[in-house]
Amino acid sequence: MELIIIGYVLDLIFGDPYWIPHPIIFIGKGISKFEGLLRKIFKEDESLRLGGIVLAVGIVISTYFITFSLLAFIKTLNFGLSKAVEAFMIFQILATKSLAKESIKVYYPLKERNLSDARKLLSYIVGRDTTNLEQNEITRATVETIAENISDGIIAPLLYTFIGGAPLGMAYKAINTLDSMVGYKNDKYRYFGWASAKIDDVANFIPARLTGVLIIAASLFLGYDTKNSLKIFLRDRKNHSSPNAGYPEAAVAGALNIQLGGTNIYFGKPVFKPTIGDKLRNIEIEDIKKTISIMYMTSFLGVCLLGIIKFVI
């Protein structure tokens, strides 16, 4: 448990330093190369689905065993060194400060009414088309991204790391990376990315719901609208195309008394999403900072809760 706390604190301090190669880069390269090989073997629609299953299972299992084997090998050399390496891995698995850092980059040009820069910076952290977004749409997209990634980037990897250490935490990151690279419903990945999307849905089922509850608790500590956060969480948590993303988004929307969701453009096509929350007030630029504060408090409460559970068990 102490290794997770060390990794968590390191993440809060340093985020993802650009000069350190991140494991996700290597996982991503592995996915790309394996995809190219499998597409030469599996070419028809249904066979592509099978190829996608091979890709997803192969990448996740490989990531787990490479991490596990590396730590086991280092342990034979030096026990203390293996612990240090695992703490470092956990630090890289988490994305608390990085999420805050990339999100606040959108906040500053918005404050200066520089929509061009805000759209460009937003495009680095969302999948939707940002070309013609106005100020309130940019703000909403940023808030939604932070809210969703409280689960994907923080609570989910924390949960799996508490259960199975760095190897299982890295395996989760592989699942998340697979979904972000091939888990689309467009023509290219409709069949090939099916397995990656489904595995991601399953892996995030518990973390997303836990995140929603933790966000409600975080809103209490931060003085936001806890009662409304619970209300919107219970009412609108399923108002999303994803079976999981609506849970943290609903809790955040309720806490801040804003409305999320609506129509977005993905790959040139409009995609309508049901609204989440009541429009008790218009969304404001400062809601980005408020959502970041919710993210930090939620991550802290998550570490405390999972630590208590692990200690008791």
C-alpha positions as CSV (number, residue, x, y, z in Angstrom):
1,M,0.0,0.0,0.0
2,E,2.9,2.4,0.7
3,L,4.1,2.0,-2.8
4,I,0.8,3.2,-4.1
5,I,0.9,6.2,-1.8
6,I,4.4,7.0,-3.0
7,G,3.3,6.7,-6.6
8,Y,0.3,8.9,-6.0
9,V,2.3,11.6,-4.3
10,L,4.9,11.5,-7.1
11,D,2.1,11.9,-9.7
12,L,0.7,14.9,-7.8
13,I,4.2,16.5,-7.8
14,F,5.5,15.7,-11.2
15,G,2.7,14.5,-13.4
16,D,4.1,13.0,-16.6
17,P,7.5,14.5,-17.3
18,Y,8.0,14.9,-21.0
19,W,11.6,13.7,-20.9
20,I,10.7,10.3,-19.4
21,P,9.3,7.8,-22.0
22,H,5.8,6.8,-20.9
23,P,4.8,3.1,-20.9
24,I,1.7,4.1,-22.9
25,I,4.0,5.0,-25.8
26,F,5.3,1.5,-26.0
27,I,1.9,0.0,-25.5
28,G,0.6,2.2,-28.3
29,K,3.4,1.1,-30.6
30,G,2.7,-2.5,-29.8
31,I,-1.0,-2.0,-30.6
32,S,-0.2,-0.4,-34.0
33,K,2.3,-3.1,-35.1
34,F,0.1,-6.0,-33.9
35,E,-2.9,-4.4,-35.7
36,G,-1.0,-4.1,-38.9
37,L,0.0,-7.8,-38.7
38,L,-3.5,-9.0,-37.8
39,R,-5.2,-7.0,-40.6
40,K,-3.1,-9.0,-43.1
41,I,-4.5,-12.2,-41.7
42,F,-8.1,-11.2,-40.9
43,K,-9.8,-9.2,-43.7
44,E,-13.5,-9.8,-43.8
45,D,-15.9,-8.2,-41.3
46,E,-16.5,-11.2,-39.0
47,S,-12.9,-12.3,-39.2
48,L,-11.9,-8.8,-38.3
49,R,-13.9,-9.1,-35.1
50,L,-11.9,-12.2,-34.3
51,G,-8.7,-10.4,-35.1
52,G,-9.7,-7.6,-32.8
53,I,-10.3,-10.1,-30.0
54,V,-6.8,-11.5,-30.6
55,L,-5.4,-8.0,-30.5
56,A,-7.1,-7.0,-27.2
57,V,-6.4,-10.2,-25.3
58,G,-2.8,-10.3,-26.6
59,I,-1.9,-6.8,-25.7
60,V,-3.5,-6.9,-22.2
61,I,-1.9,-10.2,-21.3
62,S,1.5,-9.2,-22.7
63,T,1.4,-6.0,-20.8
64,Y,0.6,-7.7,-17.5
65,F,3.3,-10.4,-17.9
66,I,6.0,-8.1,-19.2
67,T,5.5,-5.8,-16.2
68,F,5.3,-8.8,-13.8
69,S,8.4,-10.4,-15.2
70,L,10.4,-7.2,-15.2
71,L,9.6,-6.6,-11.5
72,A,10.3,-10.3,-10.6
73,F,13.7,-10.1,-12.4
74,I,14.7,-6.9,-10.7
75,K,13.6,-8.4,-7.4
76,T,16.2,-11.2,-7.8
77,L,18.9,-8.5,-8.2
78,N,17.8,-6.2,-5.4
79,F,14.5,-6.3,-3.4
80,G,14.7,-2.6,-2.6
81,L,15.3,-1.7,-6.2
82,S,12.2,-3.7,-7.3
83,K,10.1,-1.7,-4.8
84,A,11.4,1.6,-6.1
85,V,10.8,0.5,-9.7
86,E,7.2,-0.5,-8.9
87,A,6.5,2.8,-7.1
88,F,7.8,4.5,-10.2
89,M,5.5,2.4,-12.4
90,I,2.6,3.4,-10.3
91,F,3.5,7.0,-10.6
92,Q,3.4,6.6,-14.4
93,I,0.1,4.7,-14.3
94,L,-1.8,7.6,-12.6
95,A,-2.7,10.8,-14.5
96,T,-3.9,13.3,-11.9
97,K,-1.6,16.2,-12.4
98,S,-1.3,15.6,-16.2
99,L,-5.1,15.8,-16.5
100,A,-5.1,19.0,-14.6
101,K,-2.2,20.4,-16.6
102,E,-3.6,19.6,-20.0
103,S,-7.0,20.9,-19.0
104,I,-5.8,24.2,-17.6
105,K,-4.0,24.8,-20.9
106,V,-7.5,25.3,-22.4
107,Y,-8.6,27.6,-19.5
108,Y,-6.0,30.3,-20.0
109,P,-6.7,31.1,-23.7
110,L,-10.4,31.0,-22.9
111,K,-9.8,33.7,-20.2
112,E,-8.1,35.8,-22.9
113,R,-10.9,35.1,-25.4
114,N,-8.5,33.4,-27.7
115,L,-10.8,30.8,-29.1
116,S,-8.4,29.7,-31.8
117,D,-5.8,28.6,-29.3
118,A,-8.4,27.1,-26.9
119,R,-9.8,25.0,-29.7
120,K,-6.4,23.8,-30.7
121,L,-5.4,22.8,-27.1
122,L,-8.8,21.2,-26.6
123,S,-8.3,19.0,-29.7
124,Y,-5.3,17.4,-27.9
125,I,-7.5,16.0,-25.1
126,V,-10.9,15.2,-26.8
127,G,-12.0,13.1,-29.7
128,R,-14.6,15.5,-31.0
129,D,-14.1,18.1,-33.7
130,T,-13.2,21.4,-32.1
131,T,-12.9,23.5,-35.2
132,N,-16.0,25.6,-34.8
133,L,-16.7,25.3,-31.1
134,E,-17.7,28.5,-29.2
135,Q,-16.6,29.5,-25.7
136,N,-19.4,27.6,-23.8
137,E,-18.9,24.5,-26.0
138,I,-15.2,24.5,-25.4
139,T,-15.8,24.9,-21.7
140,R,-18.3,22.1,-21.6
141,A,-16.1,19.7,-23.6
142,T,-13.2,20.4,-21.2
143,V,-15.4,19.8,-18.1
144,E,-16.8,16.6,-19.6
145,T,-13.3,15.3,-20.4
146,I,-12.0,16.0,-16.9
147,A,-15.1,14.4,-15.3
148,E,-14.8,11.3,-17.5
149,N,-11.1,10.9,-16.9
150,I,-11.4,11.1,-13.2
151,S,-12.5,7.5,-13.6
152,D,-10.4,6.4,-16.5
153,G,-7.2,8.2,-15.5
154,I,-7.3,8.1,-11.8
155,I,-9.8,6.0,-9.9
156,A,-9.8,3.0,-12.2
157,P,-6.0,2.6,-12.3
158,L,-5.9,3.2,-8.6
159,L,-8.4,0.4,-8.0
160,Y,-6.6,-2.1,-10.2
161,T,-3.2,-1.2,-8.7
162,F,-4.6,-1.7,-5.2
163,I,-5.9,-5.2,-6.3
164,G,-2.9,-6.4,-8.2
165,G,0.0,-4.0,-8.0
166,A,1.7,-2.3,-10.9
167,P,1.2,-5.3,-13.3
168,L,-2.6,-5.2,-13.1
169,G,-2.5,-1.4,-13.1
170,M,-0.5,-1.5,-16.4
171,A,-2.8,-4.1,-17.8
172,Y,-5.7,-1.6,-17.2
173,K,-3.7,1.1,-18.9
174,A,-3.3,-1.2,-21.9
175,I,-7.1,-1.7,-21.9
176,N,-7.7,2.0,-21.8
177,T,-5.1,2.6,-24.6
178,L,-6.7,-0.1,-26.8
179,D,-10.1,1.6,-26.5
180,S,-8.7,5.0,-27.3
181,M,-6.8,3.7,-30.4
182,V,-9.2,1.2,-31.9
183,G,-12.4,1.2,-29.9
184,Y,-14.4,3.3,-32.3
185,K,-17.7,2.6,-34.1
186,N,-16.6,4.1,-37.4
187,D,-16.2,2.1,-40.6
188,K,-12.5,1.2,-39.9
189,Y,-13.0,-0.1,-36.4
190,R,-16.6,-1.2,-36.2
191,Y,-15.6,-4.9,-36.2
192,F,-11.8,-4.8,-35.4
193,G,-12.3,-2.5,-32.4
194,W,-15.4,-4.2,-31.0
195,A,-13.4,-6.4,-28.4
196,S,-11.3,-3.5,-27.2
197,A,-14.4,-1.3,-26.6
198,K,-16.2,-4.1,-24.8
199,I,-13.3,-5.0,-22.6
200,D,-12.9,-1.3,-21.7
201,D,-16.6,-1.1,-20.8
202,V,-16.2,-4.1,-18.5
203,A,-13.0,-2.9,-16.9
204,N,-14.5,0.5,-16.1
205,F,-17.9,-0.8,-14.9
206,I,-17.1,-0.7,-11.1
207,P,-14.6,2.2,-11.2
208,A,-17.0,4.6,-13.0
209,R,-19.7,4.0,-10.4
210,L,-17.2,4.3,-7.6
211,T,-16.0,7.5,-9.1
212,G,-19.5,9.0,-9.2
213,V,-20.0,8.3,-5.5
214,L,-16.6,9.7,-4.7
215,I,-17.3,12.9,-6.7
216,I,-20.5,13.4,-4.6
217,A,-18.4,13.0,-1.5
218,A,-15.8,15.4,-2.9
219,S,-18.5,18.0,-3.6
220,L,-19.4,18.0,0.1
221,F,-15.8,18.7,1.2
222,L,-15.4,21.4,-1.4
223,G,-18.7,23.2,-0.6
224,Y,-20.4,22.4,-3.9
225,D,-24.1,21.3,-4.3
226,T,-23.8,17.8,-2.8
227,K,-27.6,17.2,-2.7
228,N,-27.9,18.1,-6.4
229,S,-24.9,16.0,-7.3
230,L,-26.6,13.0,-5.8
231,K,-29.9,13.8,-7.5
232,I,-28.4,14.2,-11.0
233,F,-26.1,11.2,-10.5
234,L,-29.1,9.0,-9.7
235,R,-31.3,10.5,-12.5
236,D,-28.9,11.1,-15.4
237,R,-26.1,8.6,-14.9
238,K,-27.3,6.6,-17.9
239,N,-27.8,9.5,-20.2
240,H,-24.6,8.7,-22.2
241,S,-23.7,6.5,-25.2
242,S,-21.0,5.0,-22.9
243,P,-22.3,2.6,-20.2
244,N,-19.7,4.2,-17.8
245,A,-18.9,7.9,-18.7
246,G,-22.3,9.2,-17.6
247,Y,-21.6,8.4,-13.9
248,P,-18.8,10.8,-13.2
249,E,-20.2,13.4,-15.6
250,A,-23.6,13.3,-13.9
251,A,-22.1,13.8,-10.5
252,V,-20.0,16.7,-11.7
253,A,-22.9,18.4,-13.5
254,G,-25.0,18.1,-10.4
255,A,-22.3,19.4,-8.1
256,L,-21.8,22.5,-10.3
257,N,-25.5,23.1,-11.2
258,I,-24.6,22.9,-14.9
259,Q,-25.8,20.9,-17.9
260,L,-23.5,18.7,-19.9
261,G,-24.0,16.5,-23.0
262,G,-25.7,17.5,-26.2
263,T,-24.6,17.3,-29.9
264,N,-20.9,17.0,-30.8
265,I,-19.1,16.4,-34.0
266,Y,-17.0,13.2,-34.3
267,F,-15.0,12.4,-37.5
268,G,-17.2,14.9,-39.4
269,K,-20.5,13.5,-38.3
270,P,-22.9,15.0,-35.7
271,V,-23.4,12.7,-32.7
272,F,-26.3,13.6,-30.4
273,K,-25.9,12.8,-26.7
274,P,-28.7,13.3,-24.1
275,T,-28.2,16.1,-21.8
276,I,-26.9,15.5,-18.3
277,G,-27.9,17.8,-15.4
278,D,-30.2,20.8,-15.2
279,K,-29.3,24.1,-16.6
280,L,-29.6,26.0,-13.3
281,R,-27.0,28.4,-14.6
282,N,-24.9,28.9,-17.7
283,I,-21.6,27.0,-17.8
284,E,-18.7,29.4,-17.1
285,I,-14.9,29.3,-17.8
286,E,-14.3,29.0,-14.0
287,D,-16.1,25.6,-14.1
288,I,-12.9,24.2,-15.6
289,K,-11.0,25.1,-12.4
290,K,-13.9,23.9,-10.2
291,T,-13.9,20.5,-12.0
292,I,-10.1,20.2,-11.5
293,S,-10.6,20.8,-7.8
294,I,-13.2,18.1,-7.7
295,M,-10.8,15.8,-9.5
296,Y,-8.0,16.4,-7.0
297,M,-10.4,15.9,-4.0
298,T,-11.9,12.7,-5.6
299,S,-8.4,11.2,-6.2
300,F,-7.5,11.9,-2.5
301,L,-10.7,10.3,-1.2
302,G,-10.2,7.4,-3.6
303,V,-6.7,6.7,-2.2
304,C,-8.1,7.0,1.4
305,L,-11.0,4.7,0.7
306,L,-9.1,2.0,-1.1
307,G,-6.3,2.2,1.4
308,I,-8.8,1.6,4.3
309,I,-10.4,-1.3,2.5
310,K,-7.0,-2.9,1.7
311,F,-5.9,-2.4,5.4
312,V,-9.1,-4.0,6.7
313,I,-9.0,-6.9,4.3
